[in-house]
Amino acid sequence: MKKVYGSAAEALDGILFDGMFIAAGGFGLCGIPELLLEAIKEAGTKDLTFASNNAGVDDFGIGILLQTRQVKKMISSYVGENKEFMRQYLGGELELEFNPQGTLAERMRAGGCGIPGFYTKTGVGTVIAEGKEHKDFPTGPDGAMETYIMERGIFADLAIVKAWKADPTGNLVFRKTARNFNPPAAMCGKVCVVEVEEIVETGSLDPDHIHLPGIYVHRLIQGEHEKRIEQRTTRPAA
């Protein structure tokens, strides 16, 4: 099965459709699938729902799809650093489902493992818990009970992720904190498309160093990536 494609547009060909649900890796501007996001923008696919920790910034990451009004709903943990995101949400133009970061990561992982739902204490007693099933569980030998809420696994139509290295079979290695949401996002998509900085020969990756096995990866591209700093703080010039 061919997994390596020549460009982001080629890798997404035949996959995109209006109204689809996409899980995207990345945290801030670290480890975001920028080439695939640009290809989605160019394709003009609209009414998209994204599960992603955040939406990049105004002119980078998912932010470029907000600018073109291609995103209908965000399932996210953080909305800062993106004025257009905040403007659309506060103006009632964009649906937003807030998730604690750990809950969002676990929802993706659960979907990838075929788990439709799970219970967590996170969010109990807050707006996060509104409308969700509550259940009490014993938490110790003394029989004390604590309340949990049920969260649903995420099953996306498409996962787009960014890795550091891959072999042609799709085995992935992530670099340091750029791993972030990428592995669970990759797991929960019916189709997973990955962009990497380098494709190495099959068999050259140490099996103990592989962070995500190629069974989760359907299509793969190599490309040049921009190394952005989300916020640069320097001392005033003397």
C-alpha positions, 0 to 999 in steps of 0.5 A, a space after each residue: 500500500 502506497 503511503 508516501 505522496 508528493 504534496 499535501 494536496 495529493 495526500 488529501 485528494 479524495 478525502 476532503 468533503 464539506 461538513 467533515 470532522 477533523 482532528 488536528 495535532 499541535 499545541 500553540 504553534 508547536 507541532 502543527 500540521 501547517 502544510 496540510 492546513 494550507 492545502 485544506 484552505 486551498 481546497 475550499 472545504 467548508 463547514 468544518 469541525 476541528 478537534 484541536 487544542 487551539 486554533 493557532 494564531 490569526 495568520 498561521 495554523 487553523 487560524 488561516 481557515 478561520 479567516 476564510 470562514 471554513 470552520 463551523 465549530 472548534 472543540 478546543 481547550 484554549 482560545 487565546 492568541 487568536 483575535 479572529 477566533 475570539 471575535 467569531 466566538 463572541 459574535 456568535 459566528 463560531 460554535 465552541 465546545 470547551 474541553 480541559 486539555 487532558 480530557 481532550 487528549 483522552 477523548 482522542 485516545 479513547 476514540 483511537 482505541 474504540 472506546 465510546 466513552 469514559 468517566 472523569 472527575 475533571 470538570 465536575 461542578 463547572 460548566 464543562 459538566 452541564 448536560 453530561 451524565 453524572 455517576 458516583 463511584 467509590 474511591 477508596 476502601 472506606 466506601 467514600 463516593 465521588 462524582 464523575 462525568 462521562 466524556 465521549 471518545 472522539 471519532 474523526 473523519 480525518 486526522 492531520 498531524 505533524 511528526 519529525 521523522 517517518 519511514 515509508 510504512 508510516 512509523 513516526 518519531 516526534 521531536 520533544 514537545 512537538 509530540 503533544 496532541 499529535 499521537 492521540 489525534 492520529 489515532 482517532 481519525 478514520 483516515 490519518 494524513 501526516 506531514 514530516 520533516 524527513 522520510 528515512 529508509 524502512 528499517 532504519 528507525 529503532 523500534 524502541 524509538 518509534 512513538 506511533 506505529 505505521 498502522 495508524 498512518 494512511 498517507 504521508 508527505 515530506 515538506 519544508 516547515 516554518 519554525 515560528 515562535 508564538 511570542 518573542 519577549 526581549 529586553 529593550 535596547 540599551 
